[in-house]
Amino acid sequence: MMKFSARFEGRFPHVIVVGGGFAGLELVRQFKNQPFEVTLIDKQNFHTFQPLLYQLASGGIGPDGIAYPLRKIVGVIPNIRFRMAEVQSVDLVQKCVKTNVGTFPYDYLILATGAATHFFGNKAIEAQAFGLKSIQDALALRSSILLRFEKAINASSKDERLSHLHFVVVGGGPTGVETAGALIEMKQHVLPVDYRELDASEMKVTLIEASPRILAAMSPTSSERARLDLEQMGVEVKLGVAVQSYQSGVIRLSDGENLKAETLIWSAGVKGAFPEGLDASLVGKSNRLMVNRYLQLQSHHDVWVVGDVALVVGDEQYPNGHPMVAPVAVQQAKIAAFNIKSQANGKPLRAFKYRDNGSMATIGRHKAVMEAMGFKLSGILAWLGWMFLHLMLLVGFRNRLIVFINWMWNYFSYQRAIRLITRQDVFTGQNQKSAYQNENQ
Ligand SMILES: Cc1cc2nc3c(=O)[nH]c(=O)nc-3n(C[C@H](O)[C@H](O)[C@H](O)COP(=O)(O)OP(=O)(O)OC[C@H]3O[C@@H](n4cnc5c(N)ncnc54)[C@H](O)[C@@H]3O)c2cc1C
């Protein structure tokens, strides 16, 4: 059993927070200087600002703009410490978590472990498609996109070249829309400058969505506006079709069409991710852990679950669970911290009620859609609003400054500043990409 550091004397209840994402960071804020000893555990030593991963993948910004060291956040807070460790299992009876660096006992446990890409059991697609959930995913995708351009130059036939230059994005949620928009901007502004040997008009971006419209969480007006914007920029949007298989560079669609493309980007779904040791009866839809309105794990009232991995049961407004977005994670973290403090002091708990402040997606230069407080906005105002909000939400002044400078550079130069191929083995055969990712996670 691992020893606590000198700072932790066991005078106060020990809270373990697993996950330093949006929920984890808010929990750190809520427990700062409170009469609790808190251990924040994450398998990475940094927080990832996932909403801008697509910009990392398309070379618009570097990893240091959207990642923030967790030790820098907790280092100055006396009652909170950080451990870089992967929680492998939870023992609800012994009240401890088992990690690759030792076992940690808890009085209160908060699981904020987020979500993973959901391939719906399709192993072939999982092995070959790119997900976009982590810095490692985005860096692998960036290398792959740029390598495809290099390969296209040396292709021995037009067919082969077109296949290298065809990028298919699956899933018409904000991530898919933003990724497709960023790729088509590479076609417009990067390809003609950096890859003059290629005919830029041969690059193609296809966005596939199984439901009848993209951005289904927004109003039909905003969905339609986003579709028209994407199409006007040159993205082919296919609605009402699903991907059935992906073999040897051929994507088979549910309407019988076959698309030849060497790059498939999967943003069609996410599922809850959590350590082992939790009974199957605790797991609900989309592999999320079922919690009551107070965010406690069913029948284990010293364990709390927040963020993407939590499925709140009994909220009539959200019978299928809350959306997997950052504001839900932050608001749930606030309630979980409040309830733990209340429970420790014998006070009544508060039920979680999601306050939806709206949603937005950016499509490209001067193009975005935004809905908030009954208002719908699109075009340049929505685009500026999107940029301002994302800058403000980034962790740390340095990160904001780095991202802002990169955006200004990209805006005025029409370039994607960080066009670096950092790995060359991302697609040299089936399973190579996953092997690379496993090795780096
Ligand atoms: C590409 C992309 C774009 C997005 N865009 C938006 C957007 O525009 N707006 C929006 O509101 N939301 C967006 N989201 C969703 C948003 O990022 C998530 O809802 C949010 O990150 C959830 O926060 P969380 O704290 O629950 O989990 P996360 O932020 O995912 O954090 C989970 C943490 O847990 C750690 N962890 C997981 N398992 C373990 C383990 N076993 N042991 C130790 N540590 C572990 C992980 O390393 C990670 O740091 C986007 C997501 C993606 C992937």
The ligand as a Gaussian input file, in Angstrom:
#p B3LYP/6-31G(d) Opt

LIG

0 1
 C      -13.053000      16.505000     -30.365000
 C      -14.005000      16.941000     -29.281000
 C      -14.630000      18.186000     -29.366000
 C      -15.496000      18.607000     -28.365000
 N      -16.066000      19.833000     -28.465000
 C      -16.851000      20.289000     -27.456000
 C      -17.387000      21.605000     -27.484000
 O      -17.192000      22.350000     -28.444000
 N      -18.138000      22.025000     -26.426000
 C      -18.365000      21.207000     -25.354000
 O      -19.030000      21.634000     -24.399000
 N      -17.888000      19.965000     -25.293000
 C      -17.127000      19.489000     -26.318000
 N      -16.615000      18.218000     -26.251000
 C      -16.975000      17.349000     -25.131000
 C      -16.186000      17.711000     -23.886000
 O      -14.807000      17.775000     -24.184000
 C      -16.485000      16.650000     -22.828000
 O      -17.861000      16.672000     -22.564000
 C      -15.711000      16.942000     -21.550000
 O      -14.325000      16.820000     -21.789000
 C      -16.134000      15.974000     -20.451000
 O      -15.402000      16.265000     -19.299000
 P      -15.031000      15.112000     -18.264000
 O      -14.349000      15.785000     -17.150000
 O      -16.229000      14.289000     -18.003000
 O      -14.033000      14.166000     -19.047000
 P      -12.646000      14.490000     -19.775000
 O      -12.486000      15.930000     -20.015000
 O      -12.608000      13.569000     -20.947000
 O      -11.545000      14.035000     -18.723000
 C      -11.388000      12.712000     -18.320000
 C      -10.017000      12.552000     -17.694000
 O       -9.961000      11.292000     -17.046000
 C       -8.696000      10.695000     -17.289000
 N       -8.875000       9.251000     -17.138000
 C       -9.740000       8.463000     -17.809000
 N       -9.658000       7.196000     -17.372000
 C       -8.721000       7.188000     -16.405000
 C       -8.170000       6.155000     -15.563000
 N       -8.607000       4.896000     -15.643000
 N       -7.211000       6.486000     -14.686000
 C       -6.761000       7.771000     -14.603000
 N       -7.251000       8.776000     -15.357000
 C       -8.216000       8.483000     -16.248000
 C       -8.339000      11.146000     -18.686000
 O       -6.933000      11.098000     -18.906000
 C       -8.889000      12.567000     -18.714000
 O       -7.916000      13.516000     -18.331000
 C      -15.750000      17.764000     -27.258000
 C      -15.120000      16.508000     -27.176000
 C      -14.270000      16.117000     -28.180000
 C      -13.593000      14.777000     -28.074000

